[in-house]
């Protein structure tokens, strides 16, 4: 561990965010920055959430700090997946510069464009960190040129175009200012931050004013607000005014505790000063984007705005035959309270709590930024003990200037050249148009644009078509004219006609008709979807049927049943492969796809009626 970081005579504060496309190395770099400053406990990562550790991605923006040469550097680690873009947007308003991390082999990717665009629009001047320069396919010059072209394309000013570049191997905790320099530690990166990032404005003569960009919760202190202190000094016990920037309403409050950040830990302090990022306790109803100030007549800071949701689906009470077996929270009221709590911190989410007469069951319409955005919420709910079922995600369609419009996405595909034909064919059927293609040795990078709903159910197919070797990333573009009919699903549903335990004999016969979602001894009920059919036809089957026993012995020995391992239905996969007439049933231990109408006769009547 390096020992070049010191906490002495703190003079200035620097506020930076680390932004990048998913898996370009943000969190690993941040972890090593902390470690080299002696501020990271062994085994502790910025990705501390269980879901983040399991998936290997950052989902929630988190802030930390290090001390270097008498300067406090506040660092906010942000998500790289497009579905969590709202986490990035609200952070950027509170910092003074960004470290733009780009994989030296992959170059800029869709989310690179998104986060860089937001940064440039706010007038920030990024520092480029070309990471993973040790990868066999790394091309530093090419990646740098592509980033420069992206800056120009996004309308960067001359000052922003004059960005500084640092070369790094985040995994090893090393960086350098020039490619010819030796790789020792991260000192060159810290020096660049102090040299290029302006000190945080620290006017302590004005009354205290801050704006939360994140919320936390403590069992003893309740809701906590995390935000940038723009002006003044706050002290414990101070009375403050909270202003909602949208409604303009004002209400009184009192700060009961103040915290600053040291590494990944929060430290209780007596006061916080302008320029710092701090946490305040005592305001039970504080929300992201509000202004907290000591002046009752304070002008509210501009509201924190984020891009609109692009998909919608129903969150419903679970009414399957297995309802209530595993969950602690199963009622409409409990689901409503949980969604209301989520809205306080998840600024990219919208929920319509109004009753809908067309909805078959009690529930709520939920609007999100993408399938993963919704899947993470559902996964958190199931771990908390909720039972719920959801409808198939639908793209949001709205009228814009008299034109029926829907969200469009830009999709970047990296695949070995042998798979490009299959990708082009499948995306073409889903109304995607190729905009660009670049060939590099044996791989191809293709750029497509098309409607969001054209991607529903494709990611799993993409992995099969490219034998797991393809990389696909997407970002929201804008609402455009409705693209019309899209051919999406080429398989049908295999639905159980009986309730009971699935038997190996029955499944052995059924697996020739398609892919199964269950194995032997799995409990099923009538109307539960147990697999798909290769020919695209809906099929009602009996997975509980056993082999008929007779007194006659067959010649030879009985054949051994060889079952192909079933496809596990996860929340994300379920959201992808379910159809419009199905629900995804989610409980603390199980995920199942089921027909909305369980009885076959009922489904036939409904189909005839429709």
C-alpha positions as CSV (number, residue, x, y, z in Angstrom):
1,X,0.0,0.0,0.0
2,X,1.3,3.5,-0.9
3,X,1.7,6.0,1.9
4,X,1.5,9.3,-0.1
5,X,-1.9,10.3,1.3
6,X,-2.1,12.4,4.5
7,X,-4.7,14.1,6.6
8,X,-3.0,17.2,7.6
9,X,-4.0,20.9,7.7
10,X,-7.0,20.4,5.4
11,X,-7.1,23.4,3.1
12,X,-9.3,22.6,0.1
13,X,-12.0,20.2,-1.1
14,X,-12.3,18.6,-4.5
15,X,-15.6,17.0,-5.6
16,X,-15.5,14.4,-8.4
17,X,-17.6,11.7,-9.8
18,X,-16.4,8.5,-11.5
19,X,-18.5,7.8,-14.6
20,X,-18.2,5.1,-17.3
21,X,-20.0,2.4,-19.3
22,X,-20.7,-0.8,-17.3
23,X,-17.7,-2.9,-16.6
24,X,-15.1,-0.4,-17.6
25,X,-13.5,-0.5,-14.1
26,X,-15.0,2.4,-12.1
27,X,-15.5,0.6,-8.8
28,X,-12.2,-1.3,-8.9
29,X,-10.3,2.0,-9.5
30,X,-12.2,3.7,-6.7
31,X,-11.5,0.8,-4.3
32,X,-7.7,1.1,-5.1
33,X,-7.8,4.9,-4.6
34,X,-9.2,4.3,-1.1
35,X,-6.7,1.5,-0.4
36,X,-3.7,3.5,-1.3
37,X,-4.8,6.3,1.0
38,X,-5.3,3.8,3.8
39,X,-9.1,4.4,3.9
40,X,-10.4,1.0,2.8
41,X,-11.0,-1.8,5.2
42,X,-9.8,-5.2,4.1
43,X,-12.4,-6.9,1.9
44,X,-14.7,-3.8,1.8
45,X,-15.7,-2.7,-1.7
46,X,-17.7,0.3,-2.9
47,X,-20.2,-2.2,-4.3
48,X,-21.4,-3.1,-0.8
49,X,-25.0,-4.0,-1.7
50,X,-25.6,-7.8,-2.0
51,X,-27.2,-7.4,-5.4
52,X,-24.2,-5.4,-6.7
53,X,-21.8,-8.1,-5.5
54,X,-23.8,-10.9,-7.1
55,X,-24.2,-9.2,-10.4
56,X,-20.8,-7.5,-10.5
57,X,-22.2,-4.1,-11.4
58,X,-22.8,-0.8,-9.6
59,X,-26.5,-0.1,-9.1
60,X,-26.5,2.7,-6.5
61,X,-24.4,5.9,-6.5
62,X,-22.2,6.0,-3.4
63,X,-19.9,8.6,-2.1
64,X,-16.6,8.3,-0.3
65,X,-13.6,10.5,0.3
66,X,-9.8,10.4,0.6
67,X,-7.2,12.8,1.8
68,X,-4.3,13.7,-0.4
69,X,-1.6,16.3,0.2
70,X,-3.8,18.3,2.6
71,X,-6.8,18.2,0.3
72,X,-10.0,16.3,0.8
73,X,-11.3,14.6,-2.4
74,X,-14.9,13.6,-2.3
75,X,-15.6,10.8,-4.8
76,X,-19.0,9.6,-6.0
77,X,-19.0,6.1,-7.6
78,X,-21.8,5.9,-10.1
79,X,-23.6,3.1,-12.0
80,X,-22.6,2.2,-15.6
81,X,-25.8,0.5,-16.7
82,X,-28.2,2.7,-18.7
83,X,-31.2,1.6,-16.6
84,X,-29.7,3.4,-13.6
85,X,-29.0,6.6,-15.4
86,X,-31.1,8.6,-12.9
87,X,-28.5,7.7,-10.3
88,X,-25.8,9.4,-12.4
89,X,-27.9,12.5,-13.4
90,X,-28.6,13.6,-9.8
91,X,-25.0,13.2,-8.8
92,X,-23.4,15.3,-11.5
93,X,-25.1,18.4,-10.3
94,X,-23.2,18.2,-7.0
95,X,-19.6,17.8,-8.2
96,X,-17.1,19.9,-10.0
97,X,-15.5,17.4,-12.4
98,X,-15.6,13.8,-13.5
99,X,-13.2,11.0,-14.2
100,X,-14.4,9.5,-17.4
101,X,-13.2,5.9,-17.4
102,X,-13.0,4.2,-20.8
103,X,-11.8,0.6,-21.5
104,X,-8.7,1.0,-23.8
105,X,-9.8,-2.1,-25.8
106,X,-13.6,-1.4,-26.1
107,X,-13.4,2.3,-26.4
108,X,-16.4,4.5,-25.8
109,X,-19.7,2.6,-25.4
110,X,-23.4,3.7,-25.3
111,X,-23.4,4.6,-21.6
112,X,-20.1,6.5,-22.1
113,X,-22.0,8.7,-24.5
114,X,-24.9,9.2,-22.0
115,X,-22.8,10.1,-18.9
116,X,-20.4,12.3,-21.0
117,X,-23.3,14.1,-22.6
118,X,-24.8,14.9,-19.2
119,X,-21.4,16.1,-17.9
120,X,-20.7,18.4,-20.8
121,X,-24.2,19.9,-20.6
122,X,-23.5,20.9,-17.0
123,X,-20.3,22.6,-18.1
124,X,-18.0,20.1,-16.4
125,X,-14.5,19.5,-17.8
126,X,-13.8,15.7,-17.7
127,X,-10.5,14.0,-17.1
128,X,-10.2,11.0,-19.3
129,X,-8.8,7.8,-17.7
130,X,-8.0,5.1,-20.3
131,X,-8.2,2.0,-18.2
132,X,-7.2,-1.6,-18.7
133,X,-4.3,-0.6,-20.9
134,X,-2.7,-4.0,-20.3
135,X,-5.4,-5.9,-22.1
136,X,-4.1,-7.8,-25.2
137,X,-6.5,-5.9,-27.5
138,X,-5.9,-2.5,-26.0
139,X,-5.3,0.3,-28.5
140,X,-4.7,3.5,-26.5
141,X,-4.4,5.8,-29.5
142,X,-7.5,4.5,-31.2
143,X,-9.5,4.7,-27.9
144,X,-8.3,8.3,-27.3
145,X,-9.3,9.4,-30.8
146,X,-12.7,7.8,-30.5
147,X,-13.3,9.6,-27.2
148,X,-12.2,12.9,-28.8
149,X,-14.6,12.4,-31.7
150,X,-17.4,11.7,-29.2
151,X,-16.6,15.0,-27.3
152,X,-16.9,16.8,-30.6
153,X,-20.1,15.0,-31.6
154,X,-21.7,15.9,-28.3
155,X,-20.9,19.6,-28.8
156,X,-18.0,20.0,-26.3
157,X,-16.6,23.5,-26.0
158,X,-12.9,24.2,-26.9
159,X,-12.1,24.2,-23.2
160,X,-13.8,20.8,-22.7
161,X,-12.0,19.4,-25.8
162,X,-8.7,20.2,-24.2
163,X,-9.1,17.4,-21.7
164,X,-6.3,15.7,-19.8
165,X,-5.7,11.9,-20.2
166,X,-4.4,9.5,-17.6
167,X,-3.5,5.9,-18.5
168,X,-4.3,3.3,-15.8
169,X,-4.6,-0.4,-14.8
170,X,-7.3,0.0,-12.2
171,X,-7.1,-3.6,-11.1
172,X,-3.4,-3.2,-10.2
173,X,-3.9,0.3,-8.7
174,X,-1.5,2.0,-11.1
175,X,-1.6,5.0,-13.4
176,X,0.7,7.3,-15.4
177,X,0.5,10.7,-17.2
178,X,2.4,9.5,-20.3
179,X,2.6,6.1,-21.9
180,X,6.4,6.1,-21.5
181,X,6.2,6.6,-17.8
182,X,6.5,3.7,-15.4
183,X,3.5,2.3,-13.6
184,X,4.0,2.5,-9.8
185,X,0.8,3.6,-8.0
186,X,-2.1,6.0,-8.4
187,X,-0.2,9.2,-7.4
188,X,-0.3,10.5,-11.1
189,X,-4.1,10.3,-11.0
190,X,-4.3,12.1,-7.7
191,X,-1.9,14.8,-8.9
192,X,-4.0,15.3,-12.0
193,X,-7.2,15.7,-9.9
194,X,-5.5,18.4,-7.7
195,X,-4.1,20.1,-10.8
196,X,-7.2,20.0,-13.1
197,X,-10.3,20.0,-10.8
198,X,-11.2,23.4,-9.4
199,X,-11.4,23.7,-5.6
200,X,-15.0,23.6,-4.3
201,X,-16.5,27.0,-3.7
202,X,-16.3,27.6,0.0
203,X,-18.1,30.8,0.8
204,X,-18.8,30.5,4.5
205,X,-20.0,34.1,4.9
206,X,-23.4,33.4,3.4
207,X,-26.2,31.5,5.2
208,X,-26.1,27.7,5.0
209,X,-27.6,26.1,1.9
210,X,-27.4,22.5,0.7
211,X,-29.3,20.1,-1.7
212,X,-29.6,16.3,-1.1
213,X,-28.8,14.2,-4.1
214,X,-29.2,10.9,-2.3
215,X,-31.0,9.5,0.8
216,X,-29.9,6.9,3.4
217,X,-31.7,5.3,6.3
218,X,-30.6,4.6,9.9
219,X,-32.7,2.5,12.3
220,X,-32.0,5.1,15.1
221,X,-31.9,8.4,13.2
222,X,-34.5,7.7,10.5
223,X,-34.1,9.2,7.0
224,X,-30.8,10.9,6.2
225,X,-30.1,13.4,3.4
226,X,-26.8,13.2,1.5
227,X,-25.9,16.4,-0.4
228,X,-23.5,19.1,-1.4
229,X,-23.1,22.1,0.9
230,X,-23.2,25.0,-1.5
231,X,-22.9,27.9,1.0
232,X,-22.3,28.6,4.6
233,X,-21.8,26.4,7.6
234,X,-24.3,24.0,9.3
235,X,-24.1,23.1,12.9
236,X,-25.8,20.5,15.1
237,X,-29.1,21.7,16.5
238,X,-29.7,24.4,13.9
239,X,-33.2,25.2,12.8
240,X,-33.6,25.1,9.0
241,X,-36.1,25.7,6.2
242,X,-36.8,23.1,3.6
243,X,-37.9,24.3,0.2
244,X,-39.5,22.1,-2.5
245,X,-38.2,23.5,-5.8
246,X,-41.2,22.3,-7.8
247,X,-44.1,23.4,-5.6
248,X,-42.3,26.2,-3.8
249,X,-43.7,25.1,-0.4
250,X,-41.6,25.7,2.7
251,X,-41.5,23.9,6.0
252,X,-39.4,24.1,9.1
253,X,-36.9,21.5,10.3
254,X,-34.1,20.9,12.7
255,X,-30.7,19.3,12.1
256,X,-30.0,16.8,14.9
257,X,-26.8,15.2,13.7
258,X,-24.2,15.9,11.0
259,X,-21.8,13.5,9.3
260,X,-18.9,13.8,7.0
261,X,-17.3,11.0,5.0
262,X,-14.0,9.4,5.6
263,X,-13.3,6.5,3.2
264,X,-16.4,4.3,3.1
265,X,-17.4,5.3,6.7
266,X,-19.4,8.3,7.9
267,X,-18.0,10.3,10.7
268,X,-20.1,12.4,13.1
269,X,-19.0,16.1,13.2
270,X,-20.1,19.3,14.9
271,X,-20.3,21.3,11.7
272,X,-20.0,21.0,7.9
273,X,-18.8,23.7,5.6
274,X,-19.4,25.0,2.1
275,X,-17.9,22.8,-0.6
276,X,-18.2,19.6,1.3
277,X,-20.5,16.6,0.7
278,X,-22.2,15.8,4.0
279,X,-25.1,13.8,5.6
280,X,-27.7,15.4,7.8
281,X,-30.2,13.8,10.2
282,X,-33.3,15.1,11.8
283,X,-35.5,15.9,8.8
284,X,-37.8,12.9,8.6
285,X,-39.5,14.0,5.4
286,X,-36.5,15.2,3.4
287,X,-36.5,14.5,-0.3
288,X,-33.9,14.4,-3.1
289,X,-33.6,17.8,-4.8
290,X,-35.0,19.9,-2.0
291,X,-33.1,22.9,-0.6
292,X,-32.2,22.9,3.0
293,X,-31.2,26.4,4.4
294,X,-30.9,28.5,7.5
295,X,-32.5,31.5,5.8
296,X,-36.3,31.2,5.8
297,X,-36.5,33.3,2.6
298,X,-33.9,31.4,0.8
299,X,-34.1,30.9,-3.0
300,X,-34.5,27.2,-3.9
301,X,-31.7,25.6,-5.8
302,X,-32.8,24.3,-9.3
303,X,-34.7,21.0,-9.2
304,X,-32.8,17.8,-10.0
305,X,-34.4,16.5,-13.2
306,X,-34.0,13.1,-14.8
307,X,-35.0,11.5,-18.1
308,X,-38.5,10.0,-18.4
309,X,-39.3,6.3,-17.9
310,X,-39.6,4.2,-21.1
311,X,-41.5,1.1,-19.9
312,X,-44.5,0.3,-17.8
313,X,-46.1,-2.8,-16.2
314,X,-48.6,-3.7,-13.5
315,X,-47.5,-4.7,-9.9
316,X,-50.3,-6.9,-8.7
317,X,-51.3,-8.9,-5.6
318,X,-50.3,-12.5,-6.0
319,X,-53.4,-14.7,-6.5
320,X,-51.9,-17.9,-7.7
321,X,-52.7,-21.3,-6.1
322,X,-49.4,-21.0,-4.3
323,X,-50.0,-17.5,-3.0
324,X,-49.0,-16.9,0.7
325,X,-46.8,-19.9,1.0
326,X,-43.5,-18.0,1.3
327,X,-44.1,-14.3,1.6
328,X,-44.7,-12.1,4.7
329,X,-46.0,-9.1,2.7
330,X,-48.8,-10.0,0.4
331,X,-51.5,-7.3,0.5
332,X,-52.2,-4.3,-1.7
333,X,-51.6,-2.0,1.2
334,X,-48.2,-3.5,1.9
335,X,-47.2,-3.3,-1.8
336,X,-48.4,0.3,-1.9
337,X,-46.4,1.3,1.2
338,X,-43.2,-0.4,-0.3
339,X,-43.6,1.5,-3.6
340,X,-44.2,4.8,-1.8
341,X,-40.9,4.2,0.1
342,X,-39.1,3.4,-3.1
343,X,-40.3,6.6,-4.8
344,X,-38.5,8.6,-2.1
345,X,-35.0,7.5,-3.3
346,X,-35.6,6.0,-6.8
347,X,-36.0,9.2,-8.9
348,X,-36.2,7.3,-12.2
349,X,-39.3,5.5,-11.0
350,X,-43.0,6.6,-11.4
351,X,-46.1,4.9,-9.9
352,X,-49.7,5.5,-10.7
353,X,-51.7,4.6,-7.5
354,X,-55.1,5.3,-9.0
355,X,-57.4,2.3,-9.4
356,X,-57.8,1.0,-12.9
357,X,-61.2,-0.5,-13.9
358,X,-59.6,-2.4,-16.7
359,X,-57.1,-4.1,-14.4
360,X,-58.2,-7.7,-13.5
361,X,-56.5,-7.6,-10.0
362,X,-55.7,-5.0,-7.4
363,X,-52.4,-3.3,-8.2
364,X,-50.5,-0.3,-9.5
365,X,-49.0,0.8,-12.8
366,X,-45.3,1.2,-12.4
367,X,-43.1,3.1,-14.9
368,X,-39.3,2.5,-15.1
369,X,-36.2,3.1,-17.1
370,X,-35.8,-0.5,-18.4
371,X,-36.2,-4.1,-17.6
372,X,-33.1,-4.2,-15.3
373,X,-34.3,-1.1,-13.4
374,X,-37.6,-2.9,-12.6
375,X,-35.9,-6.3,-12.0
376,X,-33.6,-4.8,-9.3
377,X,-36.7,-3.4,-7.5
378,X,-38.5,-6.7,-7.7
379,X,-35.4,-8.6,-6.5
380,X,-35.1,-6.3,-3.5
381,X,-38.8,-6.7,-2.7
382,X,-38.6,-10.5,-2.8
383,X,-35.6,-10.5,-0.4
384,X,-37.6,-8.3,2.0
385,X,-40.4,-11.0,2.0
386,X,-42.8,-9.6,-0.6
387,X,-45.0,-11.8,-2.8
388,X,-46.1,-10.1,-6.0
389,X,-46.9,-10.7,-9.6
390,X,-46.3,-8.4,-12.6
391,X,-47.6,-8.1,-16.1
392,X,-45.4,-8.1,-19.2
393,X,-43.4,-4.9,-19.6
394,X,-44.7,-2.6,-22.3
395,X,-43.0,0.4,-24.0
396,X,-44.7,3.7,-23.1
397,X,-46.6,5.1,-26.1
398,X,-47.7,8.7,-26.1
399,X,-49.0,11.4,-28.3
400,X,-46.4,14.0,-29.3
401,X,-47.7,16.9,-31.5
402,X,-50.4,14.6,-32.8
403,X,-48.0,11.8,-33.6
404,X,-48.2,8.4,-31.9
405,X,-44.7,8.0,-30.5
406,X,-42.6,5.4,-28.6
407,X,-39.1,5.3,-27.1
408,X,-36.2,4.4,-29.4
409,X,-32.9,2.9,-28.4
410,X,-29.3,2.9,-29.8
411,X,-27.9,-0.6,-29.6
412,X,-24.1,-1.3,-29.8
413,X,-23.2,-4.9,-30.7
414,X,-19.8,-6.5,-30.5
415,X,-19.6,-10.0,-31.9
416,X,-17.3,-12.4,-33.7
417,X,-17.8,-11.8,-37.4
418,X,-19.3,-15.3,-37.9
419,X,-22.4,-14.2,-35.9
420,X,-23.1,-10.9,-37.6
421,X,-25.6,-12.3,-40.1
422,X,-27.8,-13.8,-37.4
423,X,-27.8,-10.5,-35.4
424,X,-28.6,-8.4,-38.4
425,X,-31.5,-10.7,-39.3
426,X,-33.0,-10.9,-35.9
427,X,-32.8,-7.2,-35.1
428,X,-34.1,-6.4,-38.6
429,X,-37.3,-8.3,-37.8
430,X,-37.6,-6.2,-34.7
431,X,-37.6,-2.9,-36.7
432,X,-34.0,-2.0,-35.9
433,X,-31.9,-0.3,-38.6
434,X,-28.1,-0.6,-38.8
435,X,-26.4,2.8,-38.7
436,X,-22.8,1.8,-38.7
437,X,-20.4,-1.2,-38.9
438,X,-16.7,-1.4,-38.1
439,X,-14.6,-4.5,-38.6
440,X,-11.6,-5.1,-36.4
441,X,-9.7,-8.4,-37.1
442,X,-12.2,-11.2,-36.4
443,X,-14.8,-9.1,-34.6
444,X,-17.5,-6.7,-35.7
445,X,-19.0,-3.7,-34.0
446,X,-22.5,-2.7,-35.2
447,X,-24.6,0.2,-34.3
448,X,-28.4,-0.1,-34.6
449,X,-31.4,2.2,-33.8
450,X,-34.9,0.9,-33.2
451,X,-37.9,0.9,-30.8
452,X,-37.4,-0.1,-27.2
453,X,-40.1,-2.8,-27.4
454,X,-38.1,-4.5,-30.2
455,X,-35.5,-5.4,-27.5
456,X,-38.0,-7.1,-25.2
457,X,-37.1,-10.8,-25.1
458,X,-34.1,-10.4,-27.4
459,X,-31.2,-10.4,-24.9
460,X,-31.6,-14.1,-24.1
461,X,-31.9,-14.9,-27.8
462,X,-28.8,-12.8,-28.5
463,X,-26.7,-14.9,-26.0
464,X,-27.9,-18.1,-27.8
465,X,-27.2,-16.8,-31.3
466,X,-23.7,-15.6,-30.4
467,X,-22.9,-18.6,-28.2
468,X,-22.3,-16.3,-25.2
469,X,-19.5,-14.4,-27.0
470,X,-21.4,-11.3,-28.0
471,X,-21.6,-8.0,-26.0
472,X,-24.8,-5.9,-26.3
473,X,-25.3,-2.5,-24.8
474,X,-28.1,0.0,-25.3
475,X,-29.1,3.5,-24.4
476,X,-32.3,5.5,-24.7
477,X,-32.4,8.0,-27.6
478,X,-35.7,9.8,-27.7
479,X,-39.4,9.3,-28.5
480,X,-40.0,8.8,-32.2
481,X,-43.0,7.9,-34.4
482,X,-44.5,4.5,-33.6
483,X,-42.7,1.8,-35.6
484,X,-45.8,-0.4,-36.2
485,X,-46.0,-4.2,-35.8
486,X,-42.9,-6.0,-34.6
487,X,-42.2,-9.8,-34.9
488,X,-40.7,-10.7,-31.6
489,X,-41.6,-14.1,-30.2
490,X,-41.0,-17.3,-32.3
491,X,-41.9,-19.7,-29.5
492,X,-45.2,-20.5,-27.8
493,X,-45.9,-21.4,-24.1
494,X,-46.1,-24.9,-22.7
495,X,-48.8,-24.7,-20.0
496,X,-49.7,-27.2,-17.4
497,X,-53.3,-28.6,-17.4
498,X,-52.9,-30.3,-14.0
499,X,-51.8,-29.5,-10.4
500,X,-49.2,-31.7,-8.6
501,X,-45.6,-32.7,-8.9
502,X,-43.9,-32.9,-12.2
503,X,-42.6,-36.3,-13.1
504,X,-39.4,-37.2,-15.0
505,X,-41.3,-39.6,-17.4
506,X,-43.7,-36.8,-18.5
507,X,-40.9,-34.2,-18.8
508,X,-38.8,-36.6,-20.8
509,X,-41.6,-36.7,-23.5
510,X,-42.2,-33.0,-23.3
511,X,-38.6,-31.8,-23.7
512,X,-38.7,-32.8,-27.4
513,X,-41.3,-30.2,-28.0
514,X,-39.3,-27.2,-26.7
515,X,-37.3,-25.9,-23.7
516,X,-38.5,-26.7,-20.1
517,X,-38.4,-24.2,-17.2
518,X,-38.9,-26.9,-14.5
519,X,-37.3,-30.2,-13.4
520,X,-38.8,-33.4,-11.9
521,X,-40.5,-33.1,-8.5
522,X,-41.3,-29.4,-9.1
523,X,-44.7,-28.5,-7.8
524,X,-47.0,-27.1,-10.6
525,X,-50.5,-25.8,-10.8
526,X,-53.1,-25.6,-13.6
527,X,-52.2,-22.6,-15.8
528,X,-48.5,-22.5,-14.8
529,X,-46.1,-22.1,-17.8
530,X,-43.6,-24.9,-17.6
531,X,-41.7,-24.3,-20.8
532,X,-41.8,-23.1,-24.4
533,X,-42.6,-24.8,-27.7
534,X,-40.2,-24.6,-30.5
535,X,-42.8,-24.3,-33.2
536,X,-44.5,-21.3,-31.7
537,X,-47.8,-23.0,-30.9
538,X,-49.5,-22.7,-27.5
539,X,-49.6,-26.2,-26.0
540,X,-51.5,-27.5,-22.9
541,X,-49.7,-30.5,-21.3
542,X,-49.7,-32.7,-18.3
543,X,-46.3,-32.7,-16.6
544,X,-47.6,-34.9,-13.7
545,X,-48.4,-37.9,-15.9
546,X,-46.5,-41.0,-14.9
547,X,-45.7,-44.2,-16.8
548,X,-48.6,-46.7,-16.9
549,X,-47.8,-49.8,-15.0
550,X,-48.9,-53.3,-16.3
551,X,-48.4,-56.9,-15.2
552,X,-46.6,-57.5,-18.5
553,X,-42.8,-57.0,-18.5
554,X,-41.4,-55.3,-21.5
555,X,-38.7,-57.1,-23.5
556,X,-35.3,-55.8,-22.7
557,X,-34.6,-53.2,-19.9
558,X,-36.5,-50.0,-19.3
559,X,-35.0,-47.0,-21.0
560,X,-33.2,-44.5,-18.7
561,X,-34.8,-41.0,-18.9
562,X,-32.2,-38.4,-19.8
563,X,-33.5,-35.0,-19.0
564,X,-31.9,-31.8,-20.4
565,X,-31.3,-29.3,-17.6
566,X,-34.2,-26.8,-17.5
567,X,-33.8,-23.1,-18.1
568,X,-34.0,-21.3,-14.8
569,X,-36.7,-18.6,-14.7
570,X,-35.0,-15.6,-13.0
571,X,-36.8,-12.2,-12.7
572,X,-35.0,-10.7,-15.6
573,X,-35.4,-13.7,-17.8
574,X,-39.1,-13.9,-16.9
575,X,-39.7,-10.3,-17.8
576,X,-38.1,-11.0,-21.2
577,X,-39.8,-14.2,-22.1
578,X,-43.3,-13.8,-20.7
579,X,-46.2,-13.0,-23.1
580,X,-49.0,-10.4,-22.9
581,X,-51.5,-12.9,-21.4
582,X,-49.2,-14.1,-18.7
583,X,-48.0,-12.9,-15.2
584,X,-44.6,-13.3,-13.6
585,X,-45.1,-14.6,-10.1
586,X,-42.3,-13.6,-7.7
587,X,-42.0,-14.8,-4.1
588,X,-39.1,-14.9,-1.7
589,X,-38.0,-18.3,-3.0
590,X,-39.6,-18.8,-6.4
591,X,-40.1,-17.2,-9.7
592,X,-42.8,-18.6,-12.0
593,X,-44.6,-17.7,-15.2
594,X,-48.3,-18.3,-15.3
595,X,-51.3,-17.6,-17.5
596,X,-53.4,-14.7,-16.3
597,X,-56.5,-17.0,-16.7
598,X,-55.5,-20.3,-15.2
599,X,-58.2,-22.6,-16.6
600,X,-57.9,-23.5,-20.3
601,X,-61.7,-23.1,-20.8
602,X,-61.5,-19.6,-19.4
603,X,-58.6,-18.7,-21.7
604,X,-60.6,-20.0,-24.7
605,X,-63.6,-17.9,-23.7
606,X,-61.5,-14.8,-23.2
607,X,-59.8,-15.2,-26.6
608,X,-63.1,-15.6,-28.3
609,X,-64.4,-12.5,-26.5
610,X,-61.3,-10.5,-27.5
